[in-house]
Structures are given as C-alpha cells and as structure tokens.
Amino acid sequence: MFQLGKTIVSEAIIEKDFVCNLSACKGACCIDGDAGAPLDAEEVQILKDIYPNVKPFLRQEGIKVIEQQGTSVVTDFGDFETPLINGADCAYVIFDDKNTALCGIEEAYNQGEVSWKKPVSCHLYPIRVKDYSEFSAVNYDKWDICDDACTLGKELQVPVYKFVKEALVRKFGEDWYAELEKVAEKHK
C-alpha cells in the first residue's frame, strides 16, 4: 500500500494487468453477484435526473424494477446502489446482438442523450474505492469472472491503472493520476 494525497492505494493496481475482454465474459460483472453497482450520494440524484432520457434504452424488466424500487436503492448498511432484476442483472443492463451485457446508461451517453457516462464504480472496475472519514482506499478487486481480462491484460502488458485511466482521472483528478504514474514508474 502507498499513500497519494487522501488515498491509500493497493500496489496491485500497478502490478496486475487487466483489459476487459467482453467477447469472453459477455459482461458478466453487470449480471452476476448479489449487489448492484455502488453509487456515490451525488450519483443518486444524477440517476433520478437522467432516467427519462435513459429509459428508452432499457429493457422492460429493468424499467419495471426501477419504477417499483427507484433509480437507486439503499442497502442494509445505508449505502446506495443500482437496483437489480430478480437479484441478478443490474436494472440498467441491456444486451447486444451477441448477448453481451452492456450499460443502458452508457448507451444513452454514446447516443448523446445524457452527459453522464455511468456510475463511477462501474467505470473504475476492477478497482473498488471505499471512502472513510479521513481517506479513501483504492483496491484491486479480483473476481474469477474477469480471468480472461487478466489474461488479455497480461498479453497486452496493460496494468490495471492504465486500463482505467479515464475513470481514475474522473474520480481523483489529473494531478492525482500523474502522481500515480510516478509511483508506478518507481515501482518497476
């Protein structure tokens, strides 16, 4: 672990390689597991605001769940996350013609209907950020459904932090990312 500003960062994000391989996993991270995507408090309001523009991109099952539960839900621990369809798929998941799970929010973004790409937790994956009162922990989340992404990342020699550069800059800023790059260079 090392410290960058008010973050404690796992060396795994600079040591491990990762490049999403959607053709292999079919977007399993959006449909497996027992929790929705973690949301920041400000993202809860963003989802409410953009939902009318995102709704046309969603599946009927997702629309039904969102209209019953809301654009976000509160966990037993008081955290916010996206609602799930039958405890599995994220309510915002759509599928392409190859049955690959994609994000309906991101599709609305790609089509110019909204200016917000998707929850930052999704954009950051496989990095997970846990906020504490004095700092944020930045960790690599190893999940076996991403084994193909690890293999592809190793083949292409792309460390996790480079794969999620855009998301890290979105979350922590350009200066923070520049410092991370310096640490990574020294770590080699």
Contact map, one row per residue, 1 for C-alpha under 8 A:
11100001111000000000000000000000000000000000000000000000000000000000000000000000000000000000000000000000000000000000000000000000000000000000000000000000000000000000000000000000000000000000
11110001111000000000000000000000000000000000000000000000000000000000000000000000000000000000000000000000000000000000000000000000000000000000000000000000000000000000000000000000000000000000
11111111100000000000000000000000000000000000000000000000000000000000000000000000000000000000000000000000000000000000000000000000000000000000000000000000000000000000000000000000000000000000
01111111100000000000000000000000000000000000000000000000000000000000000000000000000000000000000000000000000000000000000000000000000000000000000000000000000000000000000000000001001100000000
00111110000000000000000000000000000000000000000000000000000000000000000000000000000000000000000000000000000000000000000000000000000000000000000000000000000000000000000000000001000000000000
00111111000000000000000000000000000000000000000000000000000000000000000000000000000000000000000000000000000000000000000000000000000001110000000000000000000000000000000000000000000000000000
00111111100000000000000000000000000000000000000000000000000000000000000000000000000000000000000000000000000000000000000000000000000000111100000000000000000000000000000000000000000000000000
11110111110000000000000000000000000000000000000000000000000000000000000000000000000000000000000000000000000000000000000000000000000000111100000000000000000000000000000000000000000000000000
11110011111010000000000000000000000000000000000000000000000000000000000000000000000000000000000000000000000000000000000000000000000000001110000000000000000000000000000000000000000000000000
11000001111110000000000000000000000000000000000000000000000000000000000000000000000000000000000000000000000000000000000000000000000000001111000000000000000000000000000000000000000000000000
11000000111111100000000000000000000000000000000000000000000000000000000000000000000000000000000000000000000000000000000000000000000000000000000000000000000000000000000000000000000000000000
00000000011111110000000000000000000000000000000000000000000000000000000000000000000000000000000000000000000000000000000000000000000000000011000000000000000000000000000000000000000000000000
00000000111111111000000000000000000000000000000000000000000000000000000000000000000000000000000000000000000000000000000000000010000000000011000000000000000000111000000000000000000000000000
00000000001111111000000000000000000000000000000000000000000000000000000000000000000000000000000000000000000000000000000000000000000000000000000000000000000000111000000000000000000000010000
00000000001111111000000000000000000000000000000000000000000000000000000000000000000000000000000000000000000000000000000000000000000000000000000000000000000000110000000000000000000000000000
00000000000111111100000000000000000000000000000000000000000000000000000000000000000000000000000000000000000000000000000000000000000000000000000000000100000000110000000000000000000000000000
00000000000011111110000000000000000000000000000000000000000000000000000000000000000000000000000000000000000000000000000000000000000000000000000000000110110011110000000000000000000000000000
00000000000000011111000000000000000000000000000000000000000000000000000000000000000000000000000000000000000000000000000000000000000000000000000000001111110001110010000000000000000000000000
00000000000000001111100000000000000000000000000000000000000000000000000000000000000000000000000000000000000000000000000000000000000000000000000000001101100001010010000000000000000000000000
00000000000000000111110000000000000000000000000000000000000000000000000000000000000000000000000000000000000000000000000000000000000000000000000001011101100000000000000000000000000000000000
00000000000000000011111111000000000000000000000000000000000000000000000000000000000000000000000000000000000000000000000000000000000000000000000000011001000000000000000000000000000000000000
00000000000000000001111111100000000000000000000000000000000000000000000000000000000000000000000000010000000000000000000000000000000000000000000000000000000000000000000000000000000000000000
00000000000000000000111111000000000000000000000000000000000000000000000000000000000000000000000000010000000000000000000000000000000000000000000000000000000000000000000000000000000000000000
00000000000000000000111111000000000000000000000000000000000000000000000000000000000000000000000000000000000000000000000000000000000000000000000000010000000000000000000000000000000000000000
00000000000000000000111111110000000000000000000000000000000000000000000000000000000000000000000000000000000000000000000000000000000000000000000011010000000000000000000000000000000000000000
00000000000000000000111111110000000000000000000000000000000000000000000000000000000000000000000000111000000000000000000000000000000000000000000000000000000000000000000000000000000000000000
00000000000000000000010011111110000000000000000000000000000000000000000000000000000000000000000000011100000000000000000000000000000000000000000000000000000000000000000000000000000000000000
00000000000000000000000011111111000000000000000000000000000000000000000000000000000000000000000000001000000000000000000000000000000000000000000010000000000000000000000000000000000000000000
00000000000000000000000000111111100000000000000000000000000000000000000000000000000000000000000000000000000000000000000000000000000000000000000010000000000000000000000000000000000000000000
00000000000000000000000000111111000000000000000000000000000000000000000000000000000000001100100000001100000000000000000000000000000000000000000000000000000000000000000000000000000000000000
00000000000000000000000000111111100000000000000000000000000000000000000000000000000000011100100000001000000000000000000000000000000000000000000000000000000000000000000000000000000000000000
00000000000000000000000000011111110000000000000000000000000000000000000000000000000000011000000000000000000000000000000000000000000000000000000000000000000000000000000000000000000000000000
00000000000000000000000000001011111000000000000000000000000000000000000000000000000000010000000000000000000000000000000000000000000000000000000000000000000000000000000000000000000000000000
00000000000000000000000000000001111100000000000000000000000000000000000000000000000000110000000000000000000000000000000000000000000000000000000000000000000000000000000000000000000000000000
00000000000000000000000000000000111110000000000000000000000000000000000000000000100100110000000000000000000000000000000000000000000000000000000000000000000000000000000000000000000000000000
00000000000000000000000000000000011111000000000000000000000000000000000000000000111100000100000000000000000000000000000000000000000000000000000000000000000000000000000000000000000000000000
00000000000000000000000000000000001111100000000000000000000000000000000000000000110000000100000000000000000000000000001011000000000000000000000000000000000000000000000000000000000000000000
00000000000000000000000000000000000111110000000000000000000000000000000000000011110000000000000000000000000000000000001010000000000000000000000000000000000000000000000000000000000000000000
00000000000000000000000000000000000011111011000000000000000000000000000000000011110000000000000000000000000000000000001110000000000000000000000000000000000000000000000000000000000000000000
00000000000000000000000000000000000001111111000000000000000000000000000000000001000000000000000000000000000000000000000000000000000000000000000000000000000000000000000000000000000000000000
00000000000000000000000000000000000000111111100000000000000000000000000000000001000000000000000000000000000000000000000000000000000000000000000000000000000000000000000000000000000000000000
00000000000000000000000000000000000000011111110000000000000000000000000000000000000000000000000000000000000000000000000000000000000000000000000000000000000000000000000000000000000000000000
00000000000000000000000000000000000000111111111000000000000000000000000000000000000000000000000000000000000000000000001000000000000000000000000000000000000000000000000000000000000000000000
00000000000000000000000000000000000000111111111100000000000000000000001100000001000000000000000000000000000000000000000000000000000000000000000000000000000000000000000000000000000000000000
00000000000000000000000000000000000000001111111110000000000000000000000000000000000000000000000000000000000000000000000000000000000000000000000000000000000000000000000000000000000000000000
00000000000000000000000000000000000000000111111111000000000000000000000000000000000000000000000000000000000000000000000000000000000000000000000000000000000000000000000000000000000000000000
00000000000000000000000000000000000000000011111111100000000000000000001100000000000000000000000000000000000000000000000000000000000000000000000000000000000000000000000000000000000000000000
00000000000000000000000000000000000000000001111111100000000000000000001000000000000000000000000000000000000000000000000000000000000000000000000000000000000000000000000000000000000000000000
00000000000000000000000000000000000000000000111111110000000000000000000000000000000000000000000000000000000000000000000000000000000000000000000000000000000000000000000000000000000000000000
00000000000000000000000000000000000000000000011111111100000000000000000000000000000000000000000000000000000000000100000000000000000000000000000000000000000000000000000000000000000000000000
00000000000000000000000000000000000000000000001111111110000000000000001000000000000000000000000000000000000000000000000000000000000000000000000000000000000000000000000000000000000000000000
00000000000000000000000000000000000000000000000011111111000000000000000000000000000000000000000000000000000000000000000000000000000000000000000000000000000000000000000000000000000000000000
00000000000000000000000000000000000000000000000001111111000000000000000000000000000000000000000000000000000100001100000000000000000000000000000000000000000000000000000000000000000000000000
00000000000000000000000000000000000000000000000001111111110000000000000000000000000000000000000000000001100100001100000000000000000000000000000000000000000000000000000000000000000000000000
00000000000000000000000000000000000000000000000000111111110000100000000000000000000000000000000000000000000000000000000000000000000000000000000000000000000000000000000000000000000000000000
00000000000000000000000000000000000000000000000000011111110000000000000000000000000000000000000000000000000000000000000000000000000000000000000000000000000000000000000000000000000000000000
00000000000000000000000000000000000000000000000000000111111000000000000000000000000000000000010000000001101100000000000000000000000000000000000000000000000000000000000000000000000000000000
00000000000000000000000000000000000000000000000000000111111101100000000000000000000000000001110000000001000000000000000000000000000000000000000000000000000000000000000000000000000000000000
00000000000000000000000000000000000000000000000000000000111111100000000000000000000000000001110000000000000000000000000000000000000000000000000000000000000000000000000000000000000000000000
00000000000000000000000000000000000000000000000000000000011111110000000000000000000000000000000000000000000000000000000000000000000000000000000000000000000000000000000000000000000000000000
00000000000000000000000000000000000000000000000000000000001111111000000000000000000010000010000000000000000000000000000000000000000000000000000000000000000000000000000000000000000000000000
00000000000000000000000000000000000000000000000000000000011111111100000000000000000110000111100000000000000000000000000000000000000000000000000000000000000000000000000000000000000000000000
00000000000000000000000000000000000000000000000000000010011111111110000000000000000000000010000000000000000000000000000000000000000000000000000000000000000000000000000000000000000000000000
00000000000000000000000000000000000000000000000000000000000111111111000000000000000000000000000000000000000000000000000000000000000000000000000000000000000000000000000000000000000000000000
00000000000000000000000000000000000000000000000000000000000011111111110000000000001110000010000000000000000000000000000000000000000000000000000000000000000000000000000000000000000000000000
00000000000000000000000000000000000000000000000000000000000001111111111100000000001000000010000000000000000000000000000000000000000000000000000000000000000000000000000000000000000000000000
00000000000000000000000000000000000000000000000000000000000000111111111000000000000000000000000000000000000000000000000000000000000000000000000000000000000000000000000000000000000000000000
00000000000000000000000000000000000000000000000000000000000000011111110000000000000000000000000000000000000000000000000000000000000000000000000000000000000000000000000000000000000000000000
00000000000000000000000000000000000000000000000000000000000000001111111110000000001000000000000000000000000000000000000000000000000000000000000000000000000000000000000000000000000000000000
00000000000000000000000000000000000000000000000000000000000000001111111110000000001000000000000000000000000000000000000000000000000000000000000000000000000000000000000000000000000000000000
00000000000000000000000000000000000000000001001100100000000000000110111110000000011000000000000000000000000000000000000000000000000000000000000000000000000000000000000000000000000000000000
00000000000000000000000000000000000000000001001000000000000000000100111111000001111000000000000000000000000000000000000000000000000000000000000000000000000000000000000000000000000000000000
00000000000000000000000000000000000000000000000000000000000000000000111111100001111000000000000000000000000000000000000000000000000000000000000000000000000000000000000000000000000000000000
00000000000000000000000000000000000000000000000000000000000000000000000111111111100000000000000000000000000000000000000000000000000000000000000000000000000000000000000000000000000000000000
00000000000000000000000000000000000000000000000000000000000000000000000011111111100000000000000000000000000000000000000000000000000000000000000000000000000000000000000000000000000000000000
00000000000000000000000000000000000000000000000000000000000000000000000001111110000000000000000000000000000000000000000000000000000000000000000000000000000000000000000000000000000000000000
00000000000000000000000000000000000000000000000000000000000000000000000001111110000000000000000000000000000000000000000000000000000000000000000000000000000000000000000000000000000000000000
00000000000000000000000000000000000000000000000000000000000000000000000001111111000000000000000000000000000000000000000000000000000000000000000000000000000000000000000000000000000000000000
00000000000000000000000000000000000001100000000000000000000000000000000001111111100000000000000000000000000000000000000000000000000000000000000000000000000000000000000000000000000000000000
00000000000000000000000000000000000001111001000000000000000000000000000111100111110000000000000000000000000000000000000000000000000000000000000000000000000000000000000000000000000000000000
00000000000000000000000000000000001111100000000000000000000000000000000111100011111000000000000000000000000000000000000000000000000000000000000000000000000000000000000000000000000000000000
00000000000000000000000000000000000111100000000000000000000000000000001110000001111100000111000000000000000000000000000000000000000000000000000000000000000000000000000000000000000000000000
00000000000000000000000000000000000100000000000000000000000000001100111110000000111110000110000000000000000000000000000000000000000000000000000000000000000000000000000000000000000000000000
00000000000000000000000000000000001100000000000000000000000001001000000000000000011111111110000000000000000000000000000000000000000000000000000000000000000000000000000000000000000000000000
00000000000000000000000000000000000000000000000000000000000011001000000000000000001111111110000000000000000000000000000000000000000000000000000000000000000000000000000000000000000000000000
00000000000000000000000000000000000000000000000000000000000000000000000000000000000111111000000000000000000000000000000000000000000000000000000000000000000000000000000000000000000000000000
00000000000000000000000000000000011000000000000000000000000000000000000000000000000111111000000000000000000000000000000000000000000000000000000000000000000000000000000000000000000000000000
00000000000000000000000000000011111000000000000000000000000000000000000000000000000111111100000000000000000000000000000000000000000000000000000000000000000000000000000000000000000000000000
00000000000000000000000000000111000000000000000000000000000000000000000000000000000111111110100000000000000000000000000000000000000000000000000000000000000000000000000000000000000000000000
00000000000000000000000000000110000110000000000000000000000001000000000000000000011110011111100000000000000000000000000000000000000000000000000000000000000000000000000000000000000000000000
00000000000000000000000000000000000000000000000000000000000011101100000000000000011110001111100000000000000000000000000000000000000000000000000000000000000000000000000000000000000000000000
00000000000000000000000000000000000000000000000000000000011001000000000000000000010000000111110000000011100000000000000000000000000000000000000000000000000000000000000000000000000000000000
00000000000000000000000000000110000000000000000000000000011001000000000000000000000000001111111000001111000000000000000000000000000000000000000000000000000000000000000000000000000000000000
00000000000000000000000000000000000000000000000000000000111000000000000000000000000000000001111100001111000000000000000000000000000000000000000000000000000000000000000000000000000000000000
00000000000000000000000000000000000000000000000000000000000000000000000000000000000000000000111111111100000000000000000000000000000000000000000000000000000000000000000000000000000000000000
00000000000000000000000000000000000000000000000000000000000000000000000000000000000000000000011111111100000000000000000000000000000000000000000000000000000000000000000000000000000000000000
00000000000000000000000000000000000000000000000000000000000000000000000000000000000000000000001111110000000000000000000000000000000000000000000000000000000000000000000000000000000000000000
00000000000000000000000000000000000000000000000000000000000000000000000000000000000000000000001111110000000000000000000000000000000000000000000000000000000000000000000000000000000000000000
00000000000000000000000001000000000000000000000000000000000000000000000000000000000000000000001111111000000000000000000000000000000000000000000000000000000000000000000000000000000000000000
00000000000000000000011001100000000000000000000000000000000000000000000000000000000000000000001111111100000000000000000000000000000000000000000000000000000000000000000000000000000000000000
00000000000000000000000001110110000000000000000000000000000000000000000000000000000000000000111100111110000000000000000000000000000000000000000000000000000000000000000000000000000000000000
00000000000000000000000000100100000000000000000000000000000000000000000000000000000000000000111100011111011000000000000000000000000000000000000000000000000000000000000000000000000000000000
00000000000000000000000000000000000000000000000000000000000000000000000000000000000000000001110000001111111000000000010000000000000000000000000000000000000000000000000000000000000000000000
00000000000000000000000000000000000000000000000000000100110000000000000000000000000000000001110000000111111100000000000000000000000000000000000000000000000000000000000000000000000000000000
00000000000000000000000000000000000000000000000000000100100000000000000000000000000000000001000000000011111110000001110000000000000000000000000000000000000000000000000000000000000000000000
00000000000000000000000000000000000000000000000000000000000000000000000000000000000000000000000000000111111111000001110000000000000000000000000000000000000000000000000000000000000000000000
00000000000000000000000000000000000000000000000000000000100000000000000000000000000000000000000000000111111111100000000000000000000000000000000000000000000000000000000000000000000000000000
00000000000000000000000000000000000000000000000000001100100000000000000000000000000000000000000000000001111111111100000000000000000000000000000000000000000000000000000000000000000000000000
00000000000000000000000000000000000000000000000000000000000000000000000000000000000000000000000000000000111111111111100000000000000000000000000000000000000000000000000000000000000000000000
00000000000000000000000000000000000000000000000000000000000000000000000000000000000000000000000000000000011111111000100000000000000000000000000000000000000000000000000000000000000000000000
00000000000000000000000000000000000000000000000000000000000000000000000000000000000000000000000000000000001111111100000000000000000000000000000000000000000000000000000000000000000000000000
00000000000000000000000000000000000000000000000000000000000000000000000000000000000000000000000000000000000111111110000000000000000000000000000000000000000000000000000000000000000000000000
00000000000000000000000000000000000000000000000000001100000000000000000000000000000000000000000000000000000111111110000000000000000000000000000000000000000000000000000000000000000000000000
00000000000000000000000000000000000000000000000001001100000000000000000000000000000000000000000000000000000110111111100000000000000000000000000000000000000000000000000000000000000000000000
00000000000000000000000000000000000000000000000000000000000000000000000000000000000000000000000000000000000010011111100000000000000000000000000000000000000000000000000000000000000000000000
00000000000000000000000000000000000000000000000000000000000000000000000000000000000000000000000000000000110010000111110000000000000000000000000000000000000000000000000000000000000000000000
00000000000000000000000000000000000000000000000000000000000000000000000000000000000000000000000000000000110011000111111000000000000000000000000000000000000000000000000000000000000000000000
00000000000000000000000000000000000000000000000000000000000000000000000000000000000000000000000000000010110000000001111101100000000000000000000000000000000000000000000000000000000000000000
00000000000000000000000000000000000011100010000000000000000000000000000000000000000000000000000000000000000000000000111111100000000000000000000000000000000000000000000000000000000000000000
00000000000000000000000000000000000000100000000000000000000000000000000000000000000000000000000000000000000000000000011111110000000000000000000000000000000000000000001001100000000000000000
00000000000000000000000000000000000011100000000000000000000000000000000000000000000000000000000000000000000000000000001111111011100000000000000000000000000000000000000000000000000000000000
00000000000000000000000000000000000010000000000000000000000000000000000000000000000000000000000000000000000000000000011111111000000000000000000000000000000000000000000000000000000000000000
00000000000000000000000000000000000000000000000000000000000000000000000000000000000000000000000000000000000000000000011111111000000000000000000000000000000000000001001000000000000000000000
00000000000000000000000000000000000000000000000000000000000000000000000000000000000000000000000000000000000000000000000111111111000000000000000000000000000000000001001100000000000000000000
00000000000000000000000000000000000000000000000000000000000000000000000000000000000000000000000000000000000000000000000011111111000000000000100000000000000000000001000000000000000000000000
00000000000000000000000000000000000000000000000000000000000000000000000000000000000000000000000000000000000000000000000000011111000000000001110000000000000000010000000000000000000000000000
00000000000010000000000000000000000000000000000000000000000000000000000000000000000000000000000000000000000000000000000010011111100000000111100000000000000000010000000000000000000000000000
00000000000000000000000000000000000000000000000000000000000000000000000000000000000000000000000000000000000000000000000010011111110000000111100000000000000000000000000000000000000000000000
00000000000000000000000000000000000000000000000000000000000000000000000000000000000000000000000000000000000000000000000010000011111000011110000000000000000000000000000000000000000000000000
00000000000000000000000000000000000000000000000000000000000000000000000000000000000000000000000000000000000000000000000000000001111100011100000000000000000000000000000000000000000000000000
00000000000000000000000000000000000000000000000000000000000000000000000000000000000000000000000000000000000000000000000000000000111110111000000000000000000000000000000000000000000000000000
00000000000000000000000000000000000000000000000000000000000000000000000000000000000000000000000000000000000000000000000000000000011111111000000000000000000000000000000000000000000000000000
00000000000000000000000000000000000000000000000000000000000000000000000000000000000000000000000000000000000000000000000000000000001111100000000000000000000000000000000000000000000000000000
00000100000000000000000000000000000000000000000000000000000000000000000000000000000000000000000000000000000000000000000000000000000111110000000000000000000000000000000000000000000000000000
00000111000000000000000000000000000000000000000000000000000000000000000000000000000000000000000000000000000000000000000000000000001111111000000000000000000000000000000000000000000000000000
00000111000000000000000000000000000000000000000000000000000000000000000000000000000000000000000000000000000000000000000000000000111101111100000000000000000000000000000000000000000000000000
00000011110000000000000000000000000000000000000000000000000000000000000000000000000000000000000000000000000000000000000000000000111100111110000000000000000000000000000000000000000000000000
00000011110000000000000000000000000000000000000000000000000000000000000000000000000000000000000000000000000000000000000000000011110000011111000000000000000000000000000000000000000000000000
00000000110110000000000000000000000000000000000000000000000000000000000000000000000000000000000000000000000000000000000000000011100000001111100000000000000000000000000000000000000000000000
00000000010110000000000000000000000000000000000000000000000000000000000000000000000000000000000000000000000000000000000000000111000000000111110000000000000000000000000000000000000000000000
00000000000000000000000000000000000000000000000000000000000000000000000000000000000000000000000000000000000000000000000000001111000000000011111000000000000000000000000000000000000000000000
00000000000000000000000000000000000000000000000000000000000000000000000000000000000000000000000000000000000000000000000000000100000000000001111101000000000000000000000000000000000000000000
00000000000000000000000000000000000000000000000000000000000000000000000000000000000000000000000000000000000000000000000000000000000000000000111111100000000000000000000000000000000000000000
00000000000000000000000000000000000000000000000000000000000000000000000000000000000000000000000000000000000000000000000000000000000000000000011111100000000000000000000000000000000000000000
00000000000000000000000010011000000000000000000000000000000000000000000000000000000000000000000000000000000000000000000000000000000000000000001111110000000000000000000000000000000000000000
00000000000000000001000010000000000000000000000000000000000000000000000000000000000000000000000000000000000000000000000000000000000000000000011111111100000000000000000000000000000000000000
00000000000000000000000000000000000000000000000000000000000000000000000000000000000000000000000000000000000000000000000000000000000000000000001111111110000000000000000000000000000000000000
00000000000000000001100110000000000000000000000000000000000000000000000000000000000000000000000000000000000000000000000000000000000000000000000011111111000000000000000000000000000000000000
00000000000000000111100000000000000000000000000000000000000000000000000000000000000000000000000000000000000000000000000000000000000000000000000001111111100000000000000000000000000000000000
00000000000000011111000000000000000000000000000000000000000000000000000000000000000000000000000000000000000000000000000000000000000000000000000001111111110000000000000000000000000000000000
00000000000000001100000000000000000000000000000000000000000000000000000000000000000000000000000000000000000000000000000000000000000000000000000000111111111000000000000000000000000000000000
00000000000000000111100000000000000000000000000000000000000000000000000000000000000000000000000000000000000000000000000000000000000000000000000000011111111100000000000000000000000000000000
00000000000000001111000000000000000000000000000000000000000000000000000000000000000000000000000000000000000000000000000000000000000000000000000000001111111111100000000000000000000000000000
00000000000000001100000000000000000000000000000000000000000000000000000000000000000000000000000000000000000000000000000000000000000000000000000000000111111111100000000000000000000000000000
00000000000000000000000000000000000000000000000000000000000000000000000000000000000000000000000000000000000000000000000000000000000000000000000000000011111110000000000000000000000000000000
00000000000000000000000000000000000000000000000000000000000000000000000000000000000000000000000000000000000000000000000000000000000000000000000000000001111111000000000000000000000000000000
00000000000000001000000000000000000000000000000000000000000000000000000000000000000000000000000000000000000000000000000000000000000000000000000000000000111111100000000000000000000000000000
00000000000000001110000000000000000000000000000000000000000000000000000000000000000000000000000000000000000000000000000000000000000000000000000000000000110111110110000000000000000000000000
00000000000011111100000000000000000000000000000000000000000000000000000000000000000000000000000000000000000000000000000000000000000000000000000000000000110011111110000000000000000000000000
00000000000011111110000000000000000000000000000000000000000000000000000000000000000000000000000000000000000000000000000000000110000000000000000000000000000001111111000000000000000000000000
00000000000011000000000000000000000000000000000000000000000000000000000000000000000000000000000000000000000000000000000000000000000000000000000000000000000000111111100100000000000000000000
00000000000000000000000000000000000000000000000000000000000000000000000000000000000000000000000000000000000000000000000000000000000000000000000000000000000001111111100000000000000000000000
00000000000000000110000000000000000000000000000000000000000000000000000000000000000000000000000000000000000000000000000000000000000000000000000000000000000001111111100000000000000000000000
00000000000000000000000000000000000000000000000000000000000000000000000000000000000000000000000000000000000000000000000000111000000000000000000000000000000000011111111100000000000000000000
00000000000000000000000000000000000000000000000000000000000000000000000000000000000000000000000000000000000000000000000000000000000000000000000000000000000000001111111110000000100000000000
00000000000000000000000000000000000000000000000000000000000000000000000000000000000000000000000000000000000000000000000000000000000000000000000000000000000000000001111111000000000000000000
00000000000000000000000000000000000000000000000000000000000000000000000000000000000000000000000000000000000000000000000100110000000000000000000000000000000000000001111111100000000000000000
00000000000000000000000000000000000000000000000000000000000000000000000000000000000000000000000000000000000000000000000000010000000000000000000000000000000000001001111111111000100000000000
00000000000000000000000000000000000000000000000000000000000000000000000000000000000000000000000000000000000000000000000000000000000000000000000000000000000000000000111111111101100000000000
00000000000000000000000000000000000000000000000000000000000000000000000000000000000000000000000000000000000000000000000100000000000000000000000000000000000000000000011111111000000000000000
00000000000000000000000000000000000000000000000000000000000000000000000000000000000000000000000000000000000000000000000100000000000000000000000000000000000000000000001111111000000000000000
00000000000000000000000000000000000000000000000000000000000000000000000000000000000000000000000000000000000000000000000000000000000000000000000000000000000000000000000111111101100000000000
00000000000000000000000000000000000000000000000000000000000000000000000000000000000000000000000000000000000000000000000000000000000000000000000000000000000000000000000111111111100000000000
00000000000000000000000000000000000000000000000000000000000000000000000000000000000000000000000000000000000000000000000000000000000000000000000000000000000000000000000010011111110000000000
00000000000000000000000000000000000000000000000000000000000000000000000000000000000000000000000000000000000000000000000000000000000000000000000000000000000000000000000000001111111000000000
00011000000000000000000000000000000000000000000000000000000000000000000000000000000000000000000000000000000000000000000000000000000000000000000000000000000000000000000010011111111100000000
00000000000000000000000000000000000000000000000000000000000000000000000000000000000000000000000000000000000000000000000000000000000000000000000000000000000000000000100110011111111110000000
00000000000000000000000000000000000000000000000000000000000000000000000000000000000000000000000000000000000000000000000000000000000000000000000000000000000000000000000000000111111111000000
00010000000000000000000000000000000000000000000000000000000000000000000000000000000000000000000000000000000000000000000000000000000000000000000000000000000000000000000000000011111111100000
00010000000000000000000000000000000000000000000000000000000000000000000000000000000000000000000000000000000000000000000000000000000000000000000000000000000000000000000000000001111111110000
00000000000000000000000000000000000000000000000000000000000000000000000000000000000000000000000000000000000000000000000000000000000000000000000000000000000000000000000000000000111111111000
00000000000000000000000000000000000000000000000000000000000000000000000000000000000000000000000000000000000000000000000000000000000000000000000000000000000000000000000000000000011111111100
00000000000000000000000000000000000000000000000000000000000000000000000000000000000000000000000000000000000000000000000000000000000000000000000000000000000000000000000000000000001111111110
00000000000001000000000000000000000000000000000000000000000000000000000000000000000000000000000000000000000000000000000000000000000000000000000000000000000000000000000000000000000111111111
00000000000000000000000000000000000000000000000000000000000000000000000000000000000000000000000000000000000000000000000000000000000000000000000000000000000000000000000000000000000011111111
00000000000000000000000000000000000000000000000000000000000000000000000000000000000000000000000000000000000000000000000000000000000000000000000000000000000000000000000000000000000001111111
00000000000000000000000000000000000000000000000000000000000000000000000000000000000000000000000000000000000000000000000000000000000000000000000000000000000000000000000000000000000000111111
00000000000000000000000000000000000000000000000000000000000000000000000000000000000000000000000000000000000000000000000000000000000000000000000000000000000000000000000000000000000000011111
